[in-house]
Amino acid sequence: MLRSLRRAADRRRQVNGRYGWLFNPYTGDELVAIDCETTGLDPRTADLVSVAAVRIKDGRVLTSDALDLRLERPASLTGESIKVHGLRGIDLHGGVSLGDALERLLDFIGNRPLLGWCVDYDVAVINRQLRPLFGFDLPNATVDLAQAYRRRMRRTHPQVEPHLGFESVARALRVPLMQRHTALGDAVTTALMYVRLKQGALEAC
């Protein structure tokens, strides 16, 4: 309820702005798989290190047109958090500003539905950065792959308790792990898993 009220208020404020069109209902047939690498696991405090997005259309993952952004090193990123969260050196140097990254992300995803592994976390982290700079939260519909996989397993194999780890689901769907723990690799793997799930990979098991 609160999210719906906030979205309605955001729509009214943005109706004549540059991003007012993001609040229009999506009528196409694409999804966008997203993933974020962050400085922590709590969306209330985690900052973005990198973000990636890749489109899915007609059962194909359009990797040649993917978005892959590394951000400037957040001030909150300490040596201890680098070790705890296993961030790589390449993730911590160079990169674009937060504002530029969010602008490019909005232009890329548009008003398409967003697909992700535990997608609410990624959306919450993005929204915490997006609202102060742009004045709204992402209005996109979302599809959570972990939940979609659980529902499909209950329907096709009700006697089996599904293992819902990222790697376990990838193995079950026979999808290779693409550069695990990078934003682009995890976004592409998520997209491939979704395609396999929709193609009936579990029914064939």
C-alpha positions as CSV (number, residue, x, y, z in Angstrom):
1,M,0.0,0.0,0.0
2,L,2.7,2.5,1.0
3,R,4.7,1.7,-2.2
4,S,1.6,2.3,-4.3
5,L,0.9,5.6,-2.6
6,R,4.5,6.7,-3.1
7,R,4.4,5.7,-6.7
8,A,1.2,7.7,-7.3
9,A,2.7,10.7,-5.7
10,D,5.9,10.3,-7.7
11,R,3.9,10.0,-10.9
12,R,2.1,13.3,-10.2
13,R,5.3,15.2,-9.5
14,Q,7.1,13.8,-12.6
15,V,4.2,13.9,-15.1
16,N,5.7,16.9,-17.0
17,G,9.3,16.1,-16.3
18,R,12.0,14.3,-18.3
19,Y,11.1,11.0,-16.6
20,G,7.4,11.2,-16.6
21,W,7.1,8.5,-19.3
22,L,8.7,5.9,-16.9
23,F,5.4,5.9,-15.1
24,N,3.4,4.8,-18.1
25,P,2.2,1.2,-18.3
26,Y,4.6,-1.0,-20.2
27,T,3.1,-2.6,-23.3
28,G,6.1,-4.3,-24.9
29,D,7.4,-7.8,-24.5
30,E,10.9,-7.3,-23.0
31,L,12.3,-7.6,-19.5
32,V,15.5,-6.2,-18.1
33,A,17.6,-8.3,-15.8
34,I,19.5,-6.2,-13.3
35,D,22.2,-6.8,-10.6
36,C,24.1,-4.6,-8.3
37,E,27.4,-5.1,-6.5
38,T,27.3,-3.1,-3.2
39,T,29.3,-2.3,-0.1
40,G,27.1,-4.3,2.2
41,L,24.1,-6.5,2.6
42,D,21.8,-4.0,4.3
43,P,19.9,-1.9,1.7
44,R,19.5,0.9,4.2
45,T,23.2,1.5,4.3
46,A,24.8,-0.2,1.3
47,D,26.2,1.9,-1.5
48,L,26.5,0.9,-5.1
49,V,29.9,-0.3,-6.4
50,S,28.6,-1.4,-9.8
51,V,25.3,-2.0,-11.6
52,A,24.5,-3.9,-14.8
53,A,21.4,-4.6,-16.8
54,V,20.7,-6.8,-19.9
55,R,17.5,-7.0,-21.9
56,I,15.5,-10.2,-22.6
57,K,13.4,-10.4,-25.8
58,D,11.8,-13.3,-27.6
59,G,13.6,-15.8,-25.3
60,R,17.0,-14.3,-26.1
61,V,19.4,-12.5,-23.7
62,L,20.8,-9.5,-25.6
63,T,24.3,-9.5,-24.1
64,S,25.7,-7.4,-27.0
65,D,23.6,-4.5,-25.8
66,A,24.1,-4.8,-22.0
67,L,24.8,-2.0,-19.6
68,D,27.7,-2.4,-17.3
69,L,28.7,0.5,-15.0
70,R,31.4,0.7,-12.4
71,L,30.9,3.7,-10.0
72,E,33.4,5.9,-8.4
73,R,34.6,4.4,-5.1
74,P,32.0,5.3,-2.4
75,A,33.3,7.2,0.6
76,S,31.7,4.6,2.9
77,L,33.9,1.8,1.5
78,T,36.5,0.9,4.0
79,G,39.3,-1.6,3.9
80,E,37.4,-3.9,6.2
81,S,34.2,-3.9,4.0
82,I,36.4,-4.6,1.0
83,K,37.6,-7.8,2.6
84,V,34.2,-8.8,4.1
85,H,32.3,-8.5,0.8
86,G,35.0,-9.9,-1.4
87,L,35.2,-6.9,-3.7
88,R,37.9,-6.9,-6.4
89,G,40.5,-4.3,-7.1
90,I,39.0,-3.6,-10.5
91,D,35.7,-2.7,-8.9
92,L,37.3,0.1,-6.8
93,H,39.1,2.2,-9.3
94,G,37.8,4.7,-11.9
95,G,34.2,4.6,-12.7
96,V,31.4,7.1,-13.3
97,S,29.7,9.3,-10.9
98,L,26.6,8.1,-9.1
99,G,24.4,10.6,-10.9
100,D,25.7,9.6,-14.3
101,A,25.3,5.9,-13.5
102,L,21.7,6.4,-12.4
103,E,20.8,8.5,-15.4
104,R,22.3,5.9,-17.8
105,L,20.4,3.1,-15.9
106,L,17.1,4.9,-16.2
107,D,17.6,5.5,-19.9
108,F,18.5,1.8,-20.4
109,I,15.7,0.1,-18.5
110,G,13.0,2.6,-19.3
111,N,9.6,1.4,-18.0
112,R,10.3,-2.3,-18.7
113,P,9.7,-4.8,-15.9
114,L,12.9,-5.6,-13.9
115,L,14.0,-9.1,-13.3
116,G,16.5,-10.0,-10.6
117,W,17.7,-12.5,-8.1
118,C,16.1,-11.3,-4.8
119,V,15.3,-8.2,-6.9
120,D,13.8,-6.2,-4.0
121,Y,17.3,-5.8,-2.6
122,D,18.7,-4.3,-5.8
123,V,15.7,-2.0,-6.2
124,A,15.9,-0.8,-2.6
125,V,19.6,0.0,-2.9
126,I,19.0,1.9,-6.2
127,N,16.0,3.7,-4.8
128,R,17.9,5.0,-1.8
129,Q,20.4,6.6,-4.2
130,L,17.8,7.6,-6.8
131,R,15.3,9.5,-4.7
132,P,17.6,12.2,-3.4
133,L,19.0,12.9,-6.9
134,F,16.0,12.4,-9.1
135,G,13.0,12.7,-6.8
136,F,11.4,9.4,-7.3
137,D,11.7,5.6,-6.8
138,L,11.9,3.1,-9.7
139,P,8.2,2.7,-10.8
140,N,9.0,-0.5,-12.8
141,A,7.2,-3.8,-12.1
142,T,9.5,-6.5,-10.8
143,V,10.0,-10.2,-11.3
144,D,11.9,-12.1,-8.6
145,L,13.6,-15.1,-10.1
146,A,14.0,-16.9,-6.8
147,Q,10.3,-16.7,-6.1
148,A,9.4,-17.7,-9.7
149,Y,11.7,-20.7,-9.4
150,R,10.1,-21.7,-6.1
151,R,6.6,-21.4,-7.6
152,R,7.5,-23.5,-10.7
153,M,9.1,-26.2,-8.5
154,R,6.0,-26.5,-6.3
155,R,4.0,-27.0,-9.5
156,T,6.2,-29.5,-11.3
157,H,7.9,-31.3,-8.4
158,P,5.7,-30.8,-5.3
159,Q,7.5,-33.6,-3.4
160,V,10.9,-31.8,-3.7
161,E,12.0,-29.1,-1.3
162,P,13.9,-26.7,-3.7
163,H,17.4,-25.4,-2.9
164,L,17.2,-21.7,-3.5
165,G,20.8,-20.7,-3.6
166,F,21.9,-18.9,-6.8
167,E,24.4,-21.6,-7.8
168,S,22.0,-24.4,-7.0
169,V,19.2,-22.9,-9.2
170,A,21.7,-22.3,-12.0
171,R,22.8,-26.0,-11.8
172,A,19.1,-27.2,-11.7
173,L,18.4,-25.1,-14.8
174,R,21.7,-26.1,-16.5
175,V,22.9,-22.6,-16.8
176,P,26.6,-21.8,-16.6
177,L,27.7,-19.2,-14.0
178,M,28.9,-16.1,-15.9
179,Q,31.6,-14.2,-14.0
180,R,30.0,-14.9,-10.6
181,H,29.9,-11.9,-8.2
182,T,30.2,-9.3,-10.9
183,A,27.2,-7.2,-11.7
184,L,27.2,-8.1,-15.4
185,G,27.9,-11.7,-14.9
186,D,25.1,-12.2,-12.3
187,A,22.7,-10.2,-14.4
188,V,23.4,-12.3,-17.5
189,T,23.2,-15.6,-15.5
190,T,19.9,-14.4,-14.0
191,A,18.5,-13.6,-17.4
192,L,19.6,-17.0,-18.8
193,M,18.0,-18.8,-15.8
194,Y,14.8,-17.0,-16.4
195,V,14.7,-18.0,-20.1
196,R,15.4,-21.6,-19.2
197,L,12.7,-21.5,-16.6
198,K,10.2,-20.1,-19.1
199,Q,11.2,-22.7,-21.7
200,G,10.2,-25.5,-19.3
201,A,13.6,-26.7,-18.1
202,L,12.1,-28.0,-14.8
203,E,9.4,-30.0,-16.6
204,A,12.0,-31.8,-18.6
205,C,13.8,-33.0,-15.4
